[in-house]
Each structure stands twice: as structure tokens, then as C-alpha cells.
């Protein structure tokens, strides 16, 4: 089976997956620059059945991995995001959309208390696959500024010139508000820090 066949199969299967009933956090990393533009805080959720070959966060694929999400962690995240030079929060996995019912209150609180904070998410789901949902996954998508969509494909990873903020060349950085407005995915343009 080619990697294209495997990705197509997983993309089709992902449409049938239910959200997790167990919300665990694999990690929380404040004040870093790897998961999106600017200084960001990243919340890594547990559970991802995409099982991408070469996944850099293999342990987070397990549903029970990590620690319980707590009100104290949420308050810490909001406090960290309130920092003067912090651009926003990035939801990473695991698969954030399979924890959408739990992430949605956090994201809405950020929108309410810290307007101007950007919210990114990395997902194995494609933009097209996410359009079918009518539950919290749709609501979470609508709260995002940028979605990095698509499964990581090791064979499409260019180590000499990797795409900005993506693991493999098939993944697209999507400007969510513009895409919802036009009805089709609109690429987010990364602001060059060298220009």
C-alpha cells in the first residue's frame, strides 16, 4: 500500500471517529516558537488514531497518556497568554479535534478574556473532512485563526527545506476566517521574520 493510499484510507476512516470520553494532556509548553508564528503557548492533548508513520509525539497517540486537565492548568494557560509578547495558543496532539468538546470552553474563554490572542491547531484531519461535522469539532474549527491540516507523511518531509510550521509538504496552513468566508481553503501566509 502506498503512502497516498494509506492517507486516503485514514482520511476516510477519520470521519467516523467519535470524540474521546477521556481528556488528558500530554504536555503544556509555554513560551516557544515551534508551533506557529510568534511566541506561543502549546497545549498537547492525548489520543490520536491517525498513527502517522514517523510521528514525533508517538506517546500522545494513546488515550490514557499524560495527566488530567485541571482548572489550575487552564488558569496558568490564561496567565501565560496574557504576557505582553505572547502571540497565542496552539492546540497540538494527539488529535485536538477528538477532544473538541473539552477544548472549546478553553478557546472561548481565551476569546472572551484575551481578545487579539491567536489560536492555531494542528490536525490530521483535512479541511474537507472537518466540513462534515456538526458537533463541537465544527465549533472549534470556527474559533481558530489558523489550521495546519493533514496527516504527517514522512516521505513528504524535506529535511533540507521543511515548510514553515508544517511537518510535511502535504500539510497546508489554512486561514480559517478567510476560508469560512469564501467557502474554500485559503492559505495562511507566514509573516517572514527576516524581511
The 8 nearest C-alpha neighbors of each residue, nearest first, counted from 0:
[[1, 4, 5, 2, 3, 6, 8, 7],
 [2, 0, 4, 3, 5, 6, 7, 154],
 [1, 3, 5, 4, 6, 0, 152, 154],
 [4, 2, 6, 1, 5, 7, 0, 8],
 [5, 3, 7, 1, 2, 6, 0, 8],
 [6, 4, 2, 8, 3, 7, 9, 1],
 [7, 5, 9, 3, 8, 4, 10, 2],
 [6, 8, 10, 4, 5, 9, 3, 11],
 [9, 7, 5, 11, 6, 10, 4, 12],
 [8, 10, 12, 6, 11, 7, 13, 5],
 [11, 9, 7, 13, 8, 12, 6, 124],
 [10, 12, 8, 9, 13, 14, 7, 15],
 [13, 11, 9, 14, 10, 15, 8, 16],
 [14, 12, 10, 16, 15, 11, 9, 124],
 [13, 15, 12, 16, 11, 128, 10, 131],
 [16, 14, 13, 12, 17, 11, 10, 18],
 [17, 15, 13, 14, 18, 12, 97, 48],
 [18, 16, 19, 15, 97, 14, 20, 13],
 [19, 17, 97, 98, 20, 16, 99, 96],
 [18, 20, 21, 97, 98, 17, 22, 46],
 [19, 21, 22, 18, 98, 17, 97, 62],
 [22, 20, 19, 23, 62, 63, 98, 46],
 [23, 21, 20, 98, 68, 67, 19, 24],
 [24, 22, 67, 66, 45, 65, 68, 44],
 [23, 25, 44, 65, 66, 45, 26, 43],
 [24, 26, 65, 45, 44, 43, 59, 64],
 [27, 25, 43, 24, 42, 28, 44, 65],
 [26, 28, 42, 41, 43, 29, 25, 24],
 [29, 27, 41, 40, 26, 42, 30, 31],
 [28, 30, 40, 31, 41, 27, 39, 79],
 [29, 31, 39, 40, 38, 28, 32, 85],
 [30, 32, 39, 38, 29, 33, 40, 28],
 [33, 31, 38, 34, 39, 37, 35, 36],
 [34, 32, 35, 31, 164, 36, 39, 38],
 [35, 33, 32, 164, 89, 41, 36, 39],
 [36, 34, 164, 33, 32, 37, 39, 89],
 [37, 35, 38, 32, 34, 189, 39, 86],
 [38, 36, 86, 39, 32, 35, 85, 87],
 [37, 39, 85, 32, 86, 31, 30, 84],
 [40, 38, 87, 30, 31, 88, 86, 85],
 [39, 41, 29, 88, 30, 28, 89, 31],
 [42, 40, 89, 28, 88, 27, 90, 29],
 [41, 43, 27, 90, 91, 26, 89, 44],
 [44, 42, 91, 92, 26, 25, 24, 27],
 [43, 45, 24, 92, 25, 93, 23, 95],
 [46, 44, 59, 93, 25, 23, 24, 62],
 [47, 45, 62, 60, 93, 61, 59, 94],
 [46, 48, 60, 93, 94, 49, 50, 61],
 [47, 49, 50, 60, 46, 94, 61, 13],
 [50, 48, 47, 51, 9, 123, 150, 13],
 [49, 51, 48, 52, 47, 60, 54, 57],
 [52, 50, 54, 49, 151, 53, 150, 152],
 [51, 53, 54, 50, 153, 152, 151, 49],
 [52, 54, 153, 51, 55, 152, 151, 57],
 [55, 53, 51, 56, 57, 52, 151, 50],
 [54, 56, 57, 53, 58, 52, 51, 59],
 [55, 57, 54, 58, 59, 60, 93, 92],
 [56, 58, 59, 60, 54, 55, 50, 61],
 [59, 57, 60, 56, 61, 64, 25, 45],
 [60, 58, 45, 93, 61, 57, 56, 25],
 [59, 61, 47, 46, 93, 58, 57, 45],
 [62, 60, 46, 59, 64, 63, 58, 45],
 [61, 63, 46, 45, 64, 60, 21, 23],
 [62, 64, 61, 65, 23, 45, 21, 46],
 [65, 63, 61, 62, 45, 59, 25, 23],
 [66, 64, 25, 24, 23, 63, 45, 67],
 [65, 67, 24, 23, 68, 25, 64, 26],
 [66, 68, 23, 24, 69, 22, 65, 21],
 [67, 69, 23, 24, 66, 72, 22, 70],
 [68, 70, 72, 71, 67, 73, 74, 66],
 [71, 69, 73, 72, 74, 68, 75, 76],
 [72, 70, 74, 69, 73, 75, 68, 76],
 [73, 71, 75, 69, 74, 70, 76, 68],
 [72, 74, 70, 76, 75, 71, 77, 69],
 [75, 73, 71, 77, 76, 72, 78, 70],
 [74, 76, 72, 78, 73, 77, 79, 71],
 [77, 75, 73, 79, 78, 74, 80, 72],
 [78, 76, 80, 74, 75, 79, 81, 73],
 [77, 79, 75, 81, 76, 80, 74, 82],
 [78, 80, 76, 81, 77, 82, 75, 29],
 [81, 79, 77, 82, 78, 85, 76, 87],
 [82, 80, 78, 79, 77, 83, 113, 85],
 [83, 81, 80, 85, 79, 84, 78, 86],
 [82, 84, 85, 81, 80, 86, 79, 38],
 [83, 85, 82, 86, 38, 37, 81, 80],
 [86, 84, 38, 82, 39, 80, 87, 83],
 [87, 85, 38, 37, 39, 116, 117, 84],
 [88, 86, 117, 116, 39, 118, 85, 80],
 [87, 89, 40, 118, 39, 41, 119, 117],
 [88, 90, 119, 41, 120, 118, 40, 91],
 [91, 89, 120, 42, 41, 119, 43, 95],
 [92, 90, 43, 121, 42, 120, 95, 89],
 [93, 91, 94, 44, 43, 95, 45, 59],
 [92, 94, 47, 45, 46, 59, 60, 44],
 [93, 95, 92, 47, 96, 97, 122, 46],
 [96, 94, 98, 97, 92, 91, 99, 90],
 [97, 95, 99, 98, 136, 94, 122, 18],
 [96, 98, 18, 95, 99, 94, 19, 17],
 [99, 97, 96, 95, 101, 100, 18, 19],
 [98, 100, 96, 102, 101, 136, 97, 135],
 [101, 99, 135, 103, 98, 102, 136, 104],
 [100, 102, 99, 98, 103, 104, 22, 105],
 [103, 101, 99, 105, 104, 100, 98, 106],
 [102, 104, 106, 105, 100, 101, 139, 99],
 [105, 103, 107, 106, 102, 108, 101, 100],
 [106, 104, 108, 102, 103, 107, 109, 73],
 [105, 107, 109, 103, 108, 104, 102, 110],
 [108, 106, 110, 104, 109, 105, 103, 111],
 [107, 109, 111, 105, 106, 110, 112, 104],
 [108, 110, 106, 113, 112, 107, 111, 105],
 [111, 109, 107, 114, 108, 113, 112, 106],
 [112, 110, 108, 109, 113, 107, 114, 106],
 [111, 113, 109, 110, 108, 114, 77, 107],
 [112, 114, 109, 110, 116, 111, 115, 81],
 [115, 113, 110, 116, 112, 111, 109, 117],
 [114, 116, 117, 113, 110, 86, 87, 109],
 [117, 115, 87, 114, 86, 113, 118, 110],
 [118, 116, 87, 144, 86, 115, 88, 119],
 [119, 117, 88, 143, 144, 87, 89, 116],
 [118, 120, 89, 145, 146, 144, 143, 90],
 [121, 119, 90, 146, 89, 91, 147, 122],
 [122, 120, 147, 91, 146, 148, 90, 119],
 [121, 123, 148, 124, 94, 149, 147, 120],
 [122, 124, 150, 149, 148, 125, 49, 94],
 [125, 123, 122, 149, 148, 128, 129, 126],
 [124, 126, 149, 148, 128, 127, 129, 123],
 [125, 127, 129, 128, 148, 124, 130, 184],
 [128, 126, 125, 130, 129, 131, 124, 184],
 [129, 127, 125, 130, 126, 131, 124, 14],
 [130, 128, 126, 127, 131, 132, 125, 124],
 [129, 131, 127, 128, 132, 126, 137, 133],
 [132, 130, 129, 128, 133, 127, 14, 137],
 [133, 131, 137, 130, 134, 129, 136, 128],
 [132, 134, 137, 131, 135, 136, 138, 130],
 [133, 135, 136, 132, 137, 138, 100, 99],
 [136, 134, 138, 137, 100, 99, 139, 133],
 [135, 137, 139, 99, 134, 138, 96, 140],
 [138, 136, 140, 135, 139, 132, 133, 134],
 [137, 139, 135, 141, 136, 140, 142, 134],
 [140, 138, 136, 142, 141, 137, 103, 135],
 [139, 141, 137, 142, 138, 143, 136, 175],
 [140, 142, 138, 139, 143, 137, 175, 176],
 [141, 143, 139, 140, 138, 144, 106, 107],
 [144, 142, 118, 140, 141, 145, 119, 175],
 [143, 145, 175, 118, 119, 117, 174, 176],
 [146, 144, 119, 174, 173, 175, 143, 172],
 [145, 147, 173, 120, 148, 119, 172, 121],
 [148, 146, 172, 121, 171, 173, 120, 122],
 [149, 147, 125, 122, 170, 171, 146, 124],
 [150, 148, 123, 125, 170, 124, 122, 151],
 [149, 151, 123, 152, 51, 124, 148, 170],
 [150, 152, 167, 51, 166, 153, 149, 54],
 [153, 151, 155, 154, 167, 150, 156, 51],
 [152, 154, 156, 155, 53, 151, 52, 167],
 [153, 155, 152, 156, 2, 167, 157, 151],
 [156, 154, 167, 153, 152, 168, 157, 169],
 [155, 157, 167, 153, 154, 158, 166, 168],
 [158, 156, 161, 159, 160, 155, 167, 168],
 [157, 159, 161, 160, 156, 167, 162, 155],
 [160, 158, 157, 161, 156, 162, 155, 167],
 [159, 161, 157, 158, 162, 156, 163, 168],
 [162, 160, 157, 158, 159, 163, 156, 166],
 [161, 163, 165, 164, 168, 160, 167, 166],
 [162, 164, 165, 161, 189, 166, 35, 172],
 [163, 165, 35, 34, 162, 166, 33, 172],
 [166, 164, 162, 163, 167, 170, 147, 168],
 [165, 167, 151, 156, 164, 168, 161, 162],
 [168, 166, 156, 155, 169, 151, 165, 152],
 [167, 169, 170, 155, 156, 162, 166, 165],
 [170, 168, 167, 171, 149, 155, 152, 151],
 [171, 169, 149, 168, 148, 167, 165, 147],
 [170, 172, 147, 148, 173, 169, 186, 149],
 [173, 171, 147, 187, 186, 146, 145, 148],
 [172, 174, 186, 187, 146, 145, 185, 175],
 [175, 173, 187, 145, 177, 185, 186, 176],
 [174, 176, 178, 144, 145, 177, 173, 179],
 [177, 175, 179, 178, 174, 180, 144, 141],
 [178, 176, 180, 175, 179, 174, 181, 185],
 [179, 177, 184, 175, 185, 183, 181, 180],
 [180, 178, 182, 176, 177, 181, 175, 183],
 [179, 181, 177, 178, 182, 176, 183, 175],
 [182, 180, 178, 183, 179, 177, 184, 185],
 [181, 183, 179, 178, 180, 184, 177, 185],
 [184, 182, 178, 181, 185, 179, 180, 177],
 [185, 183, 178, 173, 186, 126, 182, 174],
 [186, 184, 178, 174, 173, 177, 183, 187],
 [185, 187, 173, 174, 172, 188, 184, 171],
 [188, 186, 174, 173, 172, 189, 185, 145],
 [189, 187, 186, 190, 172, 174, 173, 191],
 [190, 188, 191, 187, 36, 163, 172, 164],
 [189, 191, 188, 192, 36, 194, 193, 187],
 [192, 190, 193, 194, 189, 188, 36, 163],
 [191, 193, 194, 190, 189, 37, 36, 163],
 [192, 194, 191, 190, 189, 36, 37, 163],
 [193, 191, 192, 190, 189, 188, 36, 37]]
